[in-house]
Amino acid sequence: MRKRITQLCILLCTAWISAVGSASELTEAQLWQALASTHHVAIMRHAIAPGIGDPSNFTLGERDTQRNLSNAGVNQAKRIGDRFREQGITEADVYSSEWFRCLDTANLLALGGVTPQPLLNSFFQDASQKGEQTQELRQWIIQQNTDNPRVLVTHQVNITALTGVYPSSGEIVVLRVGEGSDLTVLGTIKTQ
């Protein structure tokens, strides 16, 4: 029995490595084309906001208690929006964490109105929420209409839990929404 479980684990790991290898072969141009088509979603980390986590007095809705975008972060978010437009994506359904560094990034993209989505909120300070929130986020993404380009702005911990990718500030992870509960990472677009 133990041997069969080991063989199954090896088989699954091999399949996963193979799939990841295939996805990493997509060019940046192909990733942008995917984002402009149906059944694809961009999930990105907020732009540059110096520091880690949030201050101990963090309060949702109070900017002074949160890490915020630096001037470099503001400029980065604007440049990312320009890159979307250069690729023909002038409007998108944009959703954001309720943290100001994410809301500001989402608004500075200038791709349309921004809808706050609590499932994109950081669980950095409370990792006990990771499993349930990540599963709920996965289901929410899958249930959304992907006929229009869709951009989700969130935090590193959320993206890593959902995709296994550890993104840098402003990095975009391109997901394909498949049948059932299938989300596939196609690759990432670096924006720095």
N, C-alpha and C positions, 0 to 999 in steps of 0.2 A: 504494500500500500504506500509506504513512504517513498519507494522508488518511483511509483506512478505519479505521486504528487510532485516530486522533484522534476520528472520528465515534463509534466504539464507546465510547471513554472518556467523551465528552460524554453519550452515552446512558446509560451506567452511572451516572455522577455524578448525572444528572437523576433517575434512578430511585431512587437512594439518598437524595437530598435529599427527594424526594417521600415516601418511606417514613418518613424521620425526621420530616417534618412531620406525617404522619398520627399517628404514635405520640405526639407531643408534645401532641396535642389531647385525649388521654384525661385525665379528671379524676382527682383523687386517690381519690375514691370508687370509680371504675372500676378503678383500679390495685389497691386493696385487694380488690375483688371478684375480680379475676383471681387474686390470690395465694391466695384461699380456694378456688379451683377447681383442677381438674386441669390438667396441662401448663404450669404456671407455676412460676417459681423467683424467690425474692428473693436477690439477691447484694448484700451491704452492706459498707461500709467500717467498720472498728472505730470505736468511740466515741473521744472526745477523748483523745489521748495527746500531750502537748506535745513538739515537736521534729520532726526530719526524720531518716529512716533509723534506724540503730541505732549505739550506741557501737562503737568499734573493737574492744573486747573482747567483743562479742556472742557469746553461747553459747546454743544452743538448749537449753531446759530449765532455764536459770539466770535467774531473774527479775531479779536485781540487775544483770545485764549488758544489759538491754533497756529500751526506752522502755515505760512502763506507763501505764495510764489515770490521769488526774488525778481529783480528787473530782468535778469537773464531768463527766468521762467516765463515771464510775460512775453518777452520777445520770442522765446522758443514756441510757445503756444500759438502765437500769430503766424510764425513760419510754418508750423504744422498745418494750420488752416490753409495757408497759401499752397502747400504741397497737395492737399486734397483737391483744391480748385485747379491746379496745374494738371491733375489727372482726370479732370472732367467731372469731379464730384463737387458740385456747387451747393447742394443742399443734402441734409441727412437728418434722420431721426436721432437726436442726441440725448443720451441719458447720462446722469452723473451721480456720483456719491454726493452726500449732503455736506461734505467737508468743503471749506472755501477754496482750498488749493485745487480741488477737482472741479467745482462749479466755475471758478475763474478760468481754468484751462478750457473747459467745455464752451463757455461763452466767447472766449478769445478765438476759438476756432472759426467762429462766425459762419457756421454751416446751417443755422436755423435755431429755433427756440430750444431751450434746454429743460428737460424734465428731471427733477430730482428722483432718484430711485434708491430707497434705503438698502436694497440687497447689494448695492455697490459700496456701501459704507465699510470703512476699515474695521477689522476685528483684531488689529495689531495689539491693542491693550487687553483684549479678552479672547484668547485663542480657543476657549471652550465653544465659541460660536462658529468656528471654522467649518466643521463638517456639515451641520444643518444649513448654514447660510450658503455655503458653496453649492450644495445640492439644490436648494431653492433657486439660486441664481441660474444654475444650469437649466432647470425646468422652465424658468421664466424666459431665458434666451430662446430656447427651443420653441416655445409657444408663441413667440412674437412673429408678426408678419415681416418678412425680410424682402419684400418687393422693392422697398426704398433702401438706399444705403443707411446703415445703422452704426453709430459710434457710441461706445460705452466708455466713460472716463472714470477710473477707479484707482486703487492703490496696489502697490507691489504684492502685498500678502494675498489679496483677493485674486489677482491674476495668476500668481504662482500656485495657489490652491486649486484653481480651476483648470489650468493648462500645463503646469509643470515648468513654465517659462519664468525666469527671474528677469523682468524687464528693467531697463534703465529709465530714467525720467523721460517722459514723452515717447517712449517706444511703443509701437503699435503691434499687437498680436492679431493675426488674421485667422479667423475661425470659419470653417464651413459647417453649416447647420444641415445635418443629414436626417435620414428617416428615424423615427422613434426618438431615442434620447442620445443620438449620436452628434457629438461636437468633435471636429478634427482640427488640430492646429496645422495650418498650411505653412506658416513661417512668420517672421517678424520684419518690421520695417523700422530701421534705426532712424532717429530724427535729429541727432546731435552732430 
